[in-house]
Amino acid sequence: MLILKMNFIFLDSSIPDMLKNKRSDHHMKNLKKNHINNPHVSGKKERLRAFIKKMGFKATRQRDLIATEFLKTAGHITAEDLYKKITRRYKDIGFTTVYRTLKLLSKSGLATERVFADNLTRYEPLSAEDHHDHLICLSCGS
């Protein structure tokens, strides 16, 4: 942990949603584009399928769709936000399925859970090529 003079802590993870708007639009568009066109998404889905099988669960169409949408996500997303995004196109997927799939992604090492000052759990795809840090204010926690 590195404490900066600006009264922030540097953590090894992502920038909280409240700081995302400080990033340039150009950077966010490129970040999203890189995630969407990432050739490793199918490899990650295969890793998830293998993990699901190892755990004794079934690989389902719903889990596959959720994993695809999640792995294309740039940045953090809550289970509720991912659910809303998915149900725009796939009405037959329930919130519990989204939540449990995010938990499986976390347990498989393909996602990480983060809780920030607002106490909402956000999930983020893990990727060695997309390393970034979090800044957390020591005064207010944001």
N, CA, C and O atoms as a GROMACS GRO file, in nm:
protein
  568
    1MET      N    1   0.085  -0.117   0.000
    1MET     CA    2   0.000   0.000   0.000
    1MET      C    3   0.090   0.123   0.000
    1MET      O    4   0.185   0.130   0.078
    2LEU      N    5   0.061   0.219  -0.087
    2LEU     CA    6   0.138   0.342  -0.100
    2LEU      C    7   0.048   0.459  -0.066
    2LEU      O    8  -0.057   0.476  -0.127
    3ILE      N    9   0.089   0.541   0.029
    3ILE     CA   10   0.010   0.658   0.065
    3ILE      C   11   0.067   0.778  -0.007
    3ILE      O   12   0.187   0.806   0.003
    4LEU      N   13  -0.016   0.847  -0.080
    4LEU     CA   14   0.026   0.963  -0.157
    4LEU      C   15   0.002   1.091  -0.078
    4LEU      O   16  -0.079   1.094   0.014
    5LYS      N   17   0.073   1.198  -0.116
    5LYS     CA   18   0.059   1.327  -0.049
    5LYS      C   19  -0.082   1.384  -0.064
    5LYS      O   20  -0.124   1.466   0.018
    6MET      N   21  -0.155   1.342  -0.166
    6MET     CA   22  -0.288   1.396  -0.191
    6MET      C   23  -0.393   1.332  -0.101
    6MET      O   24  -0.513   1.347  -0.126
    7ASN      N   25  -0.350   1.262   0.001
    7ASN     CA   26  -0.443   1.200   0.095
    7ASN      C   27  -0.524   1.087   0.030
    7ASN      O   28  -0.642   1.070   0.060
    8PHE      N   29  -0.460   1.010  -0.059
    8PHE     CA   30  -0.522   0.895  -0.124
    8PHE      C   31  -0.439   0.771  -0.095
    8PHE      O   32  -0.318   0.780  -0.072
    9ILE      N   33  -0.504   0.656  -0.098
    9ILE     CA   34  -0.435   0.527  -0.090
    9ILE      C   35  -0.436   0.470  -0.231
    9ILE      O   36  -0.536   0.480  -0.302
   10PHE      N   37  -0.326   0.412  -0.272
   10PHE     CA   38  -0.315   0.345  -0.400
   10PHE      C   39  -0.336   0.196  -0.376
   10PHE      O   40  -0.254   0.134  -0.310
   11LEU      N   41  -0.441   0.139  -0.428
   11LEU     CA   42  -0.468  -0.003  -0.410
   11LEU      C   43  -0.452  -0.075  -0.542
   11LEU      O   44  -0.473  -0.016  -0.648
   12ASP      N   45  -0.415  -0.202  -0.537
   12ASP     CA   46  -0.398  -0.281  -0.657
   12ASP      C   47  -0.534  -0.333  -0.704
   12ASP      O   48  -0.573  -0.444  -0.668
   13SER      N   49  -0.604  -0.255  -0.783
   13SER     CA   50  -0.733  -0.293  -0.841
   13SER      C   51  -0.782  -0.181  -0.930
   13SER      O   52  -0.700  -0.107  -0.984
   14SER      N   53  -0.915  -0.164  -0.949
   14SER     CA   54  -0.970  -0.069  -1.045
   14SER      C   55  -1.013   0.062  -0.984
   14SER      O   56  -1.027   0.074  -0.862
   15ILE      N   57  -1.034   0.159  -1.071
   15ILE     CA   58  -1.080   0.290  -1.028
   15ILE      C   59  -1.228   0.283  -0.995
   15ILE      O   60  -1.306   0.232  -1.076
   16PRO      N   61  -1.269   0.333  -0.878
   16PRO     CA   62  -1.411   0.329  -0.842
   16PRO      C   63  -1.498   0.405  -0.942
   16PRO      O   64  -1.450   0.496  -1.010
   17ASP      N   65  -1.624   0.367  -0.949
   17ASP     CA   66  -1.717   0.432  -1.042
   17ASP      C   67  -1.719   0.582  -1.025
   17ASP      O   68  -1.730   0.655  -1.123
   18MET      N   69  -1.709   0.630  -0.901
   18MET     CA   70  -1.717   0.774  -0.879
   18MET      C   71  -1.597   0.847  -0.937
   18MET      O   72  -1.603   0.968  -0.956
   19LEU      N   73  -1.488   0.775  -0.966
   19LEU     CA   74  -1.372   0.838  -1.028
   19LEU      C   75  -1.367   0.815  -1.178
   19LEU      O   76  -1.291   0.881  -1.249
   20LYS      N   77  -1.448   0.722  -1.228
   20LYS     CA   78  -1.447   0.692  -1.371
   20LYS      C   79  -1.474   0.815  -1.455
   20LYS      O   80  -1.413   0.832  -1.561
   21ASN      N   81  -1.564   0.901  -1.409
   21ASN     CA   82  -1.598   1.018  -1.489
   21ASN      C   83  -1.482   1.115  -1.502
   21ASN      O   84  -1.489   1.209  -1.581
   22LYS      N   85  -1.375   1.095  -1.427
   22LYS     CA   86  -1.256   1.177  -1.439
   22LYS      C   87  -1.171   1.132  -1.558
   22LYS      O   88  -1.087   1.209  -1.606
   23ARG      N   89  -1.192   1.012  -1.606
   23ARG     CA   90  -1.118   0.962  -1.721
   23ARG      C   91  -1.169   1.028  -1.848
   23ARG      O   92  -1.285   1.069  -1.855
   24SER      N   93  -1.082   1.038  -1.947
   24SER     CA   94  -1.124   1.099  -2.073
   24SER      C   95  -1.218   1.005  -2.148
   24SER      O   96  -1.208   0.882  -2.135
   25ASP      N   97  -1.308   1.063  -2.227
   25ASP     CA   98  -1.399   0.981  -2.308
   25ASP      C   99  -1.320   0.893  -2.404
   25ASP      O  100  -1.356   0.778  -2.427
   26HIS      N  101  -1.212   0.949  -2.459
   26HIS     CA  102  -1.129   0.875  -2.554
   26HIS      C  103  -1.072   0.749  -2.488
   26HIS      O  104  -1.075   0.641  -2.547
   27HIS      N  105  -1.021   0.764  -2.366
   27HIS     CA  106  -0.964   0.649  -2.295
   27HIS      C  107  -1.071   0.543  -2.269
   27HIS      O  108  -1.045   0.424  -2.289
   28MET      N  109  -1.189   0.584  -2.225
   28MET     CA  110  -1.295   0.488  -2.195
   28MET      C  111  -1.343   0.417  -2.321
   28MET      O  112  -1.371   0.297  -2.317
   29LYS      N  113  -1.352   0.489  -2.435
   29LYS     CA  114  -1.393   0.425  -2.560
   29LYS      C  115  -1.291   0.319  -2.601
   29LYS      O  116  -1.329   0.210  -2.643
   30ASN      N  117  -1.162   0.352  -2.589
   30ASN     CA  118  -1.058   0.256  -2.624
   30ASN      C  119  -1.058   0.137  -2.530
   30ASN      O  120  -1.039   0.024  -2.573
   31LEU      N  121  -1.080   0.162  -2.401
   31LEU     CA  122  -1.085   0.054  -2.303
   31LEU      C  123  -1.200  -0.041  -2.335
   31LEU      O  124  -1.182  -0.162  -2.335
   32LYS      N  125  -1.318   0.015  -2.364
   32LYS     CA  126  -1.435  -0.067  -2.396
   32LYS      C  127  -1.411  -0.144  -2.526
   32LYS      O  128  -1.443  -0.262  -2.535
   33LYS      N  129  -1.356  -0.076  -2.627
   33LYS     CA  130  -1.328  -0.140  -2.756
   33LYS      C  131  -1.233  -0.258  -2.737
   33LYS      O  132  -1.254  -0.365  -2.794
   34ASN      N  133  -1.128  -0.239  -2.657
   34ASN     CA  134  -1.032  -0.346  -2.633
   34ASN      C  135  -1.096  -0.465  -2.564
   34ASN      O  136  -1.062  -0.579  -2.594
   35HIS      N  137  -1.188  -0.441  -2.472
   35HIS     CA  138  -1.256  -0.551  -2.404
   35HIS      C  139  -1.350  -0.624  -2.498
   35HIS      O  140  -1.355  -0.747  -2.496
   36ILE      N  141  -1.424  -0.552  -2.580
   36ILE     CA  142  -1.521  -0.614  -2.670
   36ILE      C  143  -1.452  -0.699  -2.775
   36ILE      O  144  -1.501  -0.808  -2.808
   37ASN      N  145  -1.340  -0.652  -2.829
   37ASN     CA  146  -1.270  -0.724  -2.934
   37ASN      C  147  -1.161  -0.817  -2.880
   37ASN      O  148  -1.078  -0.865  -2.956
   38ASN      N  149  -1.162  -0.841  -2.752
   38ASN     CA  150  -1.060  -0.922  -2.687
   38ASN      C  151  -1.072  -1.068  -2.730
   38ASN      O  152  -1.174  -1.132  -2.706
   39PRO      N  153  -0.967  -1.121  -2.795
   39PRO     CA  154  -0.973  -1.260  -2.840
   39PRO      C  155  -0.967  -1.361  -2.726
   39PRO      O  156  -0.992  -1.480  -2.746
   40HIS      N  157  -0.936  -1.314  -2.606
   40HIS     CA  158  -0.924  -1.404  -2.492
   40HIS      C  159  -1.060  -1.435  -2.427
   40HIS      O  160  -1.068  -1.520  -2.339
   41VAL      N  161  -1.167  -1.366  -2.470
   41VAL     CA  162  -1.298  -1.389  -2.410
   41VAL      C  163  -1.340  -1.535  -2.426
   41VAL      O  164  -1.387  -1.597  -2.330
   42SER      N  165  -1.322  -1.591  -2.544
   42SER     CA  166  -1.363  -1.731  -2.564
   42SER      C  167  -1.277  -1.825  -2.480
   42SER      O  168  -1.327  -1.926  -2.430
   43GLY      N  169  -1.149  -1.795  -2.465
   43GLY     CA  170  -1.062  -1.876  -2.380
   43GLY      C  171  -1.104  -1.869  -2.234
   43GLY      O  172  -1.100  -1.969  -2.162
   44LYS      N  173  -1.146  -1.751  -2.192
   44LYS     CA  174  -1.192  -1.734  -2.053
   44LYS      C  175  -1.323  -1.809  -2.031
   44LYS      O  176  -1.345  -1.867  -1.925
   45LYS      N  177  -1.409  -1.807  -2.132
   45LYS     CA  178  -1.535  -1.881  -2.121
   45LYS      C  179  -1.507  -2.031  -2.111
   45LYS      O  180  -1.577  -2.102  -2.038
   46GLU      N  181  -1.408  -2.079  -2.183
   46GLU     CA  182  -1.371  -2.220  -2.173
   46GLU      C  183  -1.318  -2.253  -2.034
   46GLU      O  184  -1.349  -2.359  -1.979
   47ARG      N  185  -1.240  -2.162  -1.977
   47ARG     CA  186  -1.191  -2.182  -1.840
   47ARG      C  187  -1.308  -2.188  -1.742
   47ARG      O  188  -1.308  -2.268  -1.649
   48LEU      N  189  -1.408  -2.102  -1.764
   48LEU     CA  190  -1.526  -2.103  -1.677
   48LEU      C  191  -1.602  -2.234  -1.692
   48LEU      O  192  -1.644  -2.293  -1.593
   49ARG      N  193  -1.621  -2.279  -1.816
   49ARG     CA  194  -1.692  -2.406  -1.838
   49ARG      C  195  -1.621  -2.522  -1.768
   49ARG      O  196  -1.685  -2.607  -1.706
   50ALA      N  197  -1.488  -2.524  -1.777
   50ALA     CA  198  -1.411  -2.630  -1.711
   50ALA      C  199  -1.426  -2.620  -1.559
   50ALA      O  200  -1.439  -2.722  -1.491
   51PHE      N  201  -1.426  -2.499  -1.506
   51PHE     CA  202  -1.443  -2.480  -1.362
   51PHE      C  203  -1.582  -2.524  -1.318
   51PHE      O  204  -1.596  -2.591  -1.215
   52ILE      N  205  -1.684  -2.488  -1.396
   52ILE     CA  206  -1.822  -2.526  -1.364
   52ILE      C  207  -1.835  -2.678  -1.363
   52ILE      O  208  -1.898  -2.735  -1.273
   53LYS      N  209  -1.777  -2.743  -1.462
   53LYS     CA  210  -1.782  -2.890  -1.468
   53LYS      C  211  -1.710  -2.951  -1.348
   53LYS      O  212  -1.759  -3.046  -1.288
   54LYS      N  213  -1.593  -2.896  -1.314
   54LYS     CA  214  -1.516  -2.946  -1.200
   54LYS      C  215  -1.594  -2.933  -1.069
   54LYS      O  216  -1.584  -3.018  -0.981
   55MET      N  217  -1.673  -2.827  -1.058
   55MET     CA  218  -1.753  -2.802  -0.938
   55MET      C  219  -1.880  -2.888  -0.936
   55MET      O  220  -1.951  -2.892  -0.835
   56GLY      N  221  -1.909  -2.958  -1.047
   56GLY     CA  222  -2.025  -3.045  -1.052
   56GLY      C  223  -2.153  -2.976  -1.097
   56GLY      O  224  -2.262  -3.029  -1.080
   57PHE      N  225  -2.139  -2.856  -1.154
   57PHE     CA  226  -2.255  -2.783  -1.205
   57PHE      C  227  -2.268  -2.805  -1.355
   57PHE      O  228  -2.179  -2.860  -1.419
   58LYS      N  229  -2.380  -2.761  -1.410
   58LYS     CA  230  -2.402  -2.771  -1.554
   58LYS      C  231  -2.361  -2.641  -1.622
   58LYS      O  232  -2.380  -2.532  -1.568
   59ALA      N  233  -2.304  -2.654  -1.742
   59ALA     CA  234  -2.279  -2.537  -1.827
   59ALA      C  235  -2.409  -2.510  -1.902
   59ALA      O  236  -2.455  -2.595  -1.979
   60THR      N  237  -2.469  -2.394  -1.879
   60THR     CA  238  -2.598  -2.362  -1.941
   60THR      C  239  -2.585  -2.244  -2.036
   60THR      O  240  -2.488  -2.169  -2.032
   61ARG      N  241  -2.685  -2.231  -2.120
   61ARG     CA  242  -2.689  -2.118  -2.214
   61ARG      C  243  -2.692  -1.987  -2.136
   61ARG      O  244  -2.625  -1.891  -2.175
   62GLN      N  245  -2.768  -1.982  -2.027
   62GLN     CA  246  -2.778  -1.859  -1.948
   62GLN      C  247  -2.643  -1.820  -1.890
   62GLN      O  248  -2.603  -1.704  -1.897
   63ARG      N  249  -2.572  -1.916  -1.832
   63ARG     CA  250  -2.439  -1.886  -1.776
   63ARG      C  251  -2.344  -1.839  -1.884
   63ARG      O  252  -2.264  -1.748  -1.863
   64ASP      N  253  -2.352  -1.901  -2.001
   64ASP     CA  254  -2.266  -1.862  -2.112
   64ASP      C  255  -2.294  -1.718  -2.156
   64ASP      O  256  -2.202  -1.641  -2.179
   65LEU      N  257  -2.423  -1.683  -2.167
   65LEU     CA  258  -2.460  -1.546  -2.207
   65LEU      C  259  -2.415  -1.444  -2.102
   65LEU      O  260  -2.365  -1.337  -2.136
   66ILE      N  261  -2.433  -1.478  -1.976
   66ILE     CA  262  -2.392  -1.388  -1.867
   66ILE      C  263  -2.241  -1.369  -1.869
   66ILE      O  264  -2.192  -1.257  -1.858
   67ALA      N  265  -2.167  -1.479  -1.883
   67ALA     CA  266  -2.021  -1.471  -1.887
   67ALA      C  267  -1.974  -1.387  -2.005
   67ALA      O  268  -1.882  -1.307  -1.990
   68THR      N  269  -2.036  -1.405  -2.121
   68THR     CA  270  -1.998  -1.327  -2.239
   68THR      C  271  -2.018  -1.178  -2.215
   68THR      O  272  -1.927  -1.098  -2.240
   69GLU      N  273  -2.135  -1.141  -2.166
   69GLU     CA  274  -2.162  -0.999  -2.139
   69GLU      C  275  -2.067  -0.944  -2.033
   69GLU      O  276  -2.016  -0.833  -2.046
   70PHE      N  277  -2.045  -1.022  -1.929
   70PHE     CA  278  -1.957  -0.976  -1.821
   70PHE      C  279  -1.814  -0.957  -1.871
   70PHE      O  280  -1.752  -0.855  -1.842
   71LEU      N  281  -1.761  -1.054  -1.944
   71LEU     CA  282  -1.622  -1.047  -1.989
   71LEU      C  283  -1.600  -0.936  -2.090
   71LEU      O  284  -1.485  -0.894  -2.111
   72LYS      N  285  -1.706  -0.886  -2.153
   72LYS     CA  286  -1.695  -0.772  -2.244
   72LYS      C  287  -1.704  -0.639  -2.169
   72LYS      O  288  -1.686  -0.533  -2.229
   73THR      N  289  -1.731  -0.645  -2.040
   73THR     CA  290  -1.750  -0.524  -1.960
   73THR      C  291  -1.618  -0.454  -1.938
   73THR      O  292  -1.517  -0.516  -1.906
   74ALA      N  293  -1.619  -0.322  -1.956
   74ALA     CA  294  -1.502  -0.239  -1.927
   74ALA      C  295  -1.524  -0.176  -1.790
   74ALA      O  296  -1.612  -0.091  -1.773
   75GLY      N  297  -1.445  -0.216  -1.693
   75GLY     CA  298  -1.459  -0.157  -1.560
   75GLY      C  299  -1.543  -0.242  -1.468
   75GLY      O  300  -1.554  -0.363  -1.486
   76HIS      N  301  -1.602  -0.177  -1.370
   76HIS     CA  302  -1.680  -0.245  -1.267
   76HIS      C  303  -1.828  -0.248  -1.302
   76HIS      O  304  -1.879  -0.159  -1.371
   77ILE      N  305  -1.896  -0.352  -1.255
   77ILE     CA  306  -2.040  -0.360  -1.276
   77ILE      C  307  -2.102  -0.434  -1.157
   77ILE      O  308  -2.045  -0.531  -1.107
   78THR      N  309  -2.216  -0.388  -1.114
   78THR     CA  310  -2.288  -0.457  -1.006
   78THR      C  311  -2.368  -0.571  -1.068
   78THR      O  312  -2.393  -0.573  -1.188
   79ALA      N  313  -2.409  -0.665  -0.985
   79ALA     CA  314  -2.493  -0.775  -1.032
   79ALA      C  315  -2.624  -0.719  -1.089
   79ALA      O  316  -2.673  -0.767  -1.191
   80GLU      N  317  -2.679  -0.619  -1.023
   80GLU     CA  318  -2.804  -0.559  -1.070
   80GLU      C  319  -2.788  -0.492  -1.206
   80GLU      O  320  -2.874  -0.506  -1.293
   81ASP      N  321  -2.678  -0.418  -1.225
   81ASP     CA  322  -2.656  -0.352  -1.354
   81ASP      C  323  -2.634  -0.453  -1.466
   81ASP      O  324  -2.681  -0.434  -1.577
   82LEU      N  325  -2.561  -0.561  -1.436
   82LEU     CA  326  -2.541  -0.665  -1.537
   82LEU      C  327  -2.673  -0.733  -1.569
   82LEU      O  328  -2.701  -0.762  -1.685
   83TYR      N  329  -2.755  -0.757  -1.468
   83TYR     CA  330  -2.887  -0.816  -1.488
   83TYR      C  331  -2.972  -0.728  -1.581
   83TYR      O  332  -3.034  -0.778  -1.674
   84LYS      N  333  -2.974  -0.598  -1.555
   84LYS     CA  334  -3.051  -0.506  -1.639
   84LYS      C  335  -3.000  -0.507  -1.783
   84LYS      O  336  -3.079  -0.506  -1.877
   85LYS      N  337  -2.870  -0.510  -1.798
   85LYS     CA  338  -2.809  -0.512  -1.932
   85LYS      C  339  -2.848  -0.639  -2.008
   85LYS      O  340  -2.883  -0.634  -2.126
   86ILE      N  341  -2.842  -0.752  -1.939
   86ILE     CA  342  -2.870  -0.881  -2.003
   86ILE      C  343  -3.018  -0.896  -2.036
   86ILE      O  344  -3.053  -0.945  -2.143
   87THR      N  345  -3.106  -0.854  -1.944
   87THR     CA  346  -3.250  -0.876  -1.966
   87THR      C  347  -3.309  -0.783  -2.071
   87THR      O  348  -3.425  -0.799  -2.109
   88ARG      N  349  -3.233  -0.688  -2.118
   88ARG     CA  350  -3.281  -0.609  -2.233
   88ARG      C  351  -3.296  -0.699  -2.355
   88ARG      O  352  -3.386  -0.679  -2.438
   89ARG      N  353  -3.207  -0.798  -2.366
   89ARG     CA  354  -3.209  -0.889  -2.481
   89ARG      C  355  -3.261  -1.028  -2.446
   89ARG      O  356  -3.322  -1.094  -2.530
   90TYR      N  357  -3.236  -1.072  -2.325
   90TYR     CA  358  -3.271  -1.208  -2.284
   90TYR      C  359  -3.362  -1.202  -2.162
   90TYR      O  360  -3.314  -1.193  -2.049
   91LYS      N  361  -3.491  -1.207  -2.185
   91LYS     CA  362  -3.590  -1.190  -2.078
   91LYS      C  363  -3.600  -1.311  -1.985
   91LYS      O  364  -3.655  -1.301  -1.875
   92ASP      N  365  -3.547  -1.426  -2.029
   92ASP     CA  366  -3.564  -1.549  -1.951
   92ASP      C  367  -3.454  -1.572  -1.847
   92ASP      O  368  -3.452  -1.677  -1.784
   93ILE      N  369  -3.365  -1.476  -1.828
   93ILE     CA  370  -3.256  -1.492  -1.731
   93ILE      C  371  -3.291  -1.416  -1.604
   93ILE      O  372  -3.320  -1.297  -1.607
   94GLY      N  373  -3.287  -1.486  -1.491
   94GLY     CA  374  -3.323  -1.426  -1.363
   94GLY      C  375  -3.204  -1.363  -1.292
   94GLY      O  376  -3.088  -1.394  -1.322
   95PHE      N  377  -3.234  -1.276  -1.197
   95PHE     CA  378  -3.130  -1.208  -1.120
   95PHE      C  379  -3.042  -1.308  -1.044
   95PHE      O  380  -2.921  -1.292  -1.038
   96THR      N  381  -3.104  -1.409  -0.986
   96THR     CA  382  -3.028  -1.508  -0.908
   96THR      C  383  -2.925  -1.578  -0.995
   96THR      O  384  -2.814  -1.606  -0.950
   97THR      N  385  -2.960  -1.608  -1.120
   97THR     CA  386  -2.867  -1.672  -1.213
   97THR      C  387  -2.749  -1.580  -1.242
   97THR      O  388  -2.635  -1.625  -1.248
   98VAL      N  389  -2.777  -1.451  -1.260
   98VAL     CA  390  -2.669  -1.354  -1.284
   98VAL      C  391  -2.578  -1.348  -1.162
   98VAL      O  392  -2.456  -1.356  -1.175
   99TYR      N  393  -2.637  -1.335  -1.045
   99TYR     CA  394  -2.560  -1.325  -0.921
   99TYR      C  395  -2.473  -1.449  -0.900
   99TYR      O  396  -2.354  -1.438  -0.870
  100ARG      N  397  -2.531  -1.567  -0.916
  100ARG     CA  398  -2.456  -1.691  -0.894
  100ARG      C  399  -2.346  -1.709  -0.998
  100ARG      O  400  -2.239  -1.763  -0.968
  101THR      N  401  -2.372  -1.666  -1.121
  101THR     CA  402  -2.269  -1.675  -1.225
  101THR      C  403  -2.153  -1.581  -1.194
  101THR      O  404  -2.037  -1.617  -1.217
  102LEU      N  405  -2.182  -1.462  -1.144
  102LEU     CA  406  -2.074  -1.371  -1.102
  102LEU      C  407  -1.991  -1.433  -0.990
  102LEU      O  408  -1.869  -1.418  -0.987
  103LYS      N  409  -2.058  -1.501  -0.897
  103LYS     CA  410  -1.986  -1.570  -0.789
  103LYS      C  411  -1.897  -1.681  -0.846
  103LYS      O  412  -1.783  -1.698  -0.802
  104LEU      N  413  -1.948  -1.756  -0.944
  104LEU     CA  414  -1.867  -1.860  -1.009
  104LEU      C  415  -1.748  -1.799  -1.082
  104LEU      O  416  -1.637  -1.853  -1.077
  105LEU      N  417  -1.770  -1.687  -1.150
  105LEU     CA  418  -1.660  -1.618  -1.218
  105LEU      C  419  -1.553  -1.576  -1.117
  105LEU      O  420  -1.434  -1.587  -1.145
  106SER      N  421  -1.596  -1.528  -1.002
  106SER     CA  422  -1.502  -1.488  -0.897
  106SER      C  423  -1.424  -1.609  -0.843
  106SER      O  424  -1.302  -1.604  -0.830
  107LYS      N  425  -1.497  -1.717  -0.813
  107LYS     CA  426  -1.432  -1.837  -0.759
  107LYS      C  427  -1.337  -1.900  -0.860
  107LYS      O  428  -1.238  -1.963  -0.822
  108SER      N  429  -1.367  -1.885  -0.988
  108SER     CA  430  -1.282  -1.944  -1.092
  108SER      C  431  -1.158  -1.860  -1.120
  108SER      O  432  -1.069  -1.904  -1.192
  109GLY      N  433  -1.152  -1.740  -1.063
  109GLY     CA  434  -1.037  -1.652  -1.086
  109GLY      C  435  -1.050  -1.563  -1.208
  109GLY      O  436  -0.954  -1.496  -1.246
  110LEU      N  437  -1.168  -1.561  -1.269
  110LEU     CA  438  -1.190  -1.477  -1.388
  110LEU      C  439  -1.249  -1.341  -1.354
  110LEU      O  440  -1.263  -1.256  -1.442
  111ALA      N  441  -1.284  -1.321  -1.229
  111ALA     CA  442  -1.342  -1.193  -1.186
  111ALA      C  443  -1.296  -1.164  -1.044
  111ALA      O  444  -1.252  -1.254  -0.972
  112THR      N  445  -1.308  -1.040  -1.007
  112THR     CA  446  -1.280  -1.002  -0.870
  112THR      C  447  -1.396  -0.919  -0.819
  112THR      O  448  -1.459  -0.844  -0.893
  113GLU      N  449  -1.422  -0.933  -0.690
  113GLU     CA  450  -1.528  -0.855  -0.625
  113GLU      C  451  -1.462  -0.736  -0.557
  113GLU      O  452  -1.358  -0.750  -0.493
  114ARG      N  453  -1.524  -0.618  -0.570
  114ARG     CA  454  -1.476  -0.497  -0.505
  114ARG      C  455  -1.593  -0.429  -0.436
  114ARG      O  456  -1.702  -0.420  -0.491
  115VAL      N  457  -1.569  -0.382  -0.315
  115VAL     CA  458  -1.670  -0.304  -0.242
  115VAL      C  459  -1.607  -0.169  -0.212
  115VAL      O  460  -1.500  -0.161  -0.151
  116PHE      N  461  -1.673  -0.062  -0.256
  116PHE     CA  462  -1.622   0.073  -0.236
  116PHE      C  463  -1.705   0.143  -0.128
  116PHE      O  464  -1.782   0.079  -0.056
  117ALA      N  465  -1.691   0.274  -0.119
  117ALA     CA  466  -1.753   0.352  -0.011
  117ALA      C  467  -1.905   0.340  -0.008
  117ALA      O  468  -1.965   0.355   0.098
  118ASP      N  469  -1.968   0.313  -0.121
  118ASP     CA  470  -2.115   0.302  -0.125
  118ASP      C  471  -2.165   0.165  -0.079
  118ASP      O  472  -2.286   0.141  -0.077
  119ASN      N  473  -2.074   0.075  -0.043
  119ASN     CA  474  -2.105  -0.060   0.005
  119ASN      C  475  -2.175  -0.149  -0.097
  119ASN      O  476  -2.235  -0.250  -0.060
  120LEU      N  477  -2.168  -0.115  -0.225
  120LEU     CA  478  -2.220  -0.202  -0.330
  120LEU      C  479  -2.107  -0.291  -0.379
  120LEU      O  480  -1.995  -0.244  -0.400
  121THR      N  481  -2.136  -0.419  -0.398
  121THR     CA  482  -2.035  -0.510  -0.453
  121THR      C  483  -2.034  -0.494  -0.603
  121THR      O  484  -2.137  -0.505  -0.670
  122ARG      N  485  -1.916  -0.467  -0.656
  122ARG     CA  486  -1.898  -0.455  -0.799
  122ARG      C  487  -1.802  -0.566  -0.843
  122ARG      O  488  -1.711  -0.604  -0.770
  123TYR      N  489  -1.824  -0.615  -0.963
  123TYR     CA  490  -1.742  -0.722  -1.018
  123TYR      C  491  -1.665  -0.666  -1.136
  123TYR      O  492  -1.711  -0.578  -1.208
  124GLU      N  493  -1.545  -0.721  -1.152
  124GLU     CA  494  -1.458  -0.674  -1.259
  124GLU      C  495  -1.387  -0.793  -1.321
  124GLU      O  496  -1.333  -0.877  -1.249
  125PRO      N  497  -1.387  -0.802  -1.455
  125PRO     CA  498  -1.312  -0.911  -1.518
  125PRO      C  499  -1.163  -0.898  -1.485
  125PRO      O  500  -1.109  -0.787  -1.486
  126LEU      N  501  -1.099  -1.008  -1.455
  126LEU     CA  502  -0.956  -1.007  -1.427
  126LEU      C  503  -0.879  -1.033  -1.555
  126LEU      O  504  -0.912  -1.124  -1.632
  127SER      N  505  -0.777  -0.953  -1.576
  127SER     CA  506  -0.694  -0.970  -1.693
  127SER      C  507  -0.557  -0.912  -1.663
  127SER      O  508  -0.546  -0.796  -1.621
  128ALA      N  509  -0.452  -0.990  -1.683
  128ALA     CA  510  -0.316  -0.944  -1.654
  128ALA      C  511  -0.278  -0.826  -1.741
  128ALA      O  512  -0.200  -0.740  -1.699
  129GLU      N  513  -0.332  -0.819  -1.863
  129GLU     CA  514  -0.295  -0.709  -1.951
  129GLU      C  515  -0.362  -0.577  -1.915
  129GLU      O  516  -0.318  -0.472  -1.962
  130ASP      N  517  -0.464  -0.580  -1.834
  130ASP     CA  518  -0.540  -0.459  -1.801
  130ASP      C  519  -0.516  -0.414  -1.657
  130ASP      O  520  -0.608  -0.363  -1.593
  131HIS      N  521  -0.396  -0.431  -1.607
  131HIS     CA  522  -0.368  -0.391  -1.469
  131HIS      C  523  -0.395  -0.242  -1.450
  131HIS      O  524  -0.358  -0.160  -1.535
  132HIS      N  525  -0.459  -0.208  -1.341
  132HIS     CA  526  -0.481  -0.069  -1.306
  132HIS      C  527  -0.496  -0.060  -1.154
  132HIS      O  528  -0.507  -0.162  -1.086
  133ASP      N  529  -0.496   0.059  -1.104
  133ASP     CA  530  -0.500   0.080  -0.960
  133ASP      C  531  -0.627   0.151  -0.918
  133ASP      O  532  -0.698   0.209  -1.001
  134HIS      N  533  -0.655   0.145  -0.789
  134HIS     CA  534  -0.766   0.219  -0.729
  134HIS      C  535  -0.708   0.329  -0.642
  134HIS      O  536  -0.604   0.311  -0.579
  135LEU      N  537  -0.775   0.441  -0.640
  135LEU     CA  538  -0.743   0.548  -0.546
  135LEU      C  539  -0.860   0.558  -0.449
  135LEU      O  540  -0.975   0.567  -0.491
  136ILE      N  541  -0.830   0.558  -0.321
  136ILE     CA  542  -0.935   0.572  -0.221
  136ILE      C  543  -0.895   0.685  -0.128
  136ILE      O  544  -0.786   0.683  -0.070
  137CYS      N  545  -0.982   0.782  -0.113
  137CYS     CA  546  -0.956   0.897  -0.028
  137CYS      C  547  -0.956   0.852   0.118
  137CYS      O  548  -1.049   0.786   0.164
  138LEU      N  549  -0.851   0.889   0.191
  138LEU     CA  550  -0.842   0.853   0.332
  138LEU      C  551  -0.938   0.933   0.418
  138LEU      O  552  -0.973   0.891   0.529
  139SER      N  553  -0.981   1.048   0.368
  139SER     CA  554  -1.072   1.133   0.446
  139SER      C  555  -1.217   1.088   0.435
  139SER      O  556  -1.286   1.074   0.536
  140CYS      N  557  -1.264   1.066   0.311
  140CYS     CA  558  -1.406   1.037   0.292
  140CYS      C  559  -1.435   0.895   0.248
  140CYS      O  560  -1.550   0.851   0.252
  141GLY      N  561  -1.333   0.821   0.204
  141GLY     CA  562  -1.352   0.682   0.163
  141GLY      C  563  -1.394   0.664   0.019
  141GLY      O  564  -1.410   0.551  -0.026
  142SER      N  565  -1.411   0.773  -0.054
  142SER     CA  566  -1.453   0.758  -0.195
  142SER      C  567  -1.333   0.745  -0.286
  142SER      O  568  -1.350   0.732  -0.408
   0.00000   0.00000   0.00000
